[in-house]
Amino acid sequence: MTNRVFPIFAFLVALIIFFGYTNPAWTGSVAATQAKIATDAQALSAAANYTARENQLASEKNAMDSASLARLSMLLPDSVDNVGLILDLNALAARAGLSLTSADVSAPSSSNAAAGSSAAVPTTDTSPVGSVDLVLSAIGTYDSLKQFLAGVESSLRLLDVESLTVKGSTTGVYTYQITLRLYWLR
């Protein structure tokens, strides 16, 4: 009789151990740990891919001509640099025979801000390019305005002429208000 009772008792103890400890441990903490390991492995793989791509882009950047990189940083600089830009525009205006009387930096208009441009103050916009409006007041002849706008057009700095207001004069010297939008990398 003991030959039959002991195996049945051992089988019951094995079932109690399996359903009481092994199964809950395996489906609970072990499964959670395996899921965390899988998530960490995916993150590690993504980090390795990111590092490889970063190294590839760095090597491509190092292969570029330094003069081209300088021109690119002039086209879309890392900061606004209002003072430097105003000095450059003032020199351009002086060469064209135009006299700048004032310069004012302002946020882009609300209709353009809704279209994706950002204000002068950083916002929650995810665009890597920021913009700001520069309002210039100038006095000069029409020919000097044409030369100034041709200089702005051929400038290395990325600028958009947003608006141009001309106040008439009988002397041939006009008053202009020019709104330029300038861009930079955030």
Order of alpha helices (4+ residues) and beta strands (2+ residues): alpha-alpha-alpha-alpha-beta-alpha-beta-alpha-beta-beta
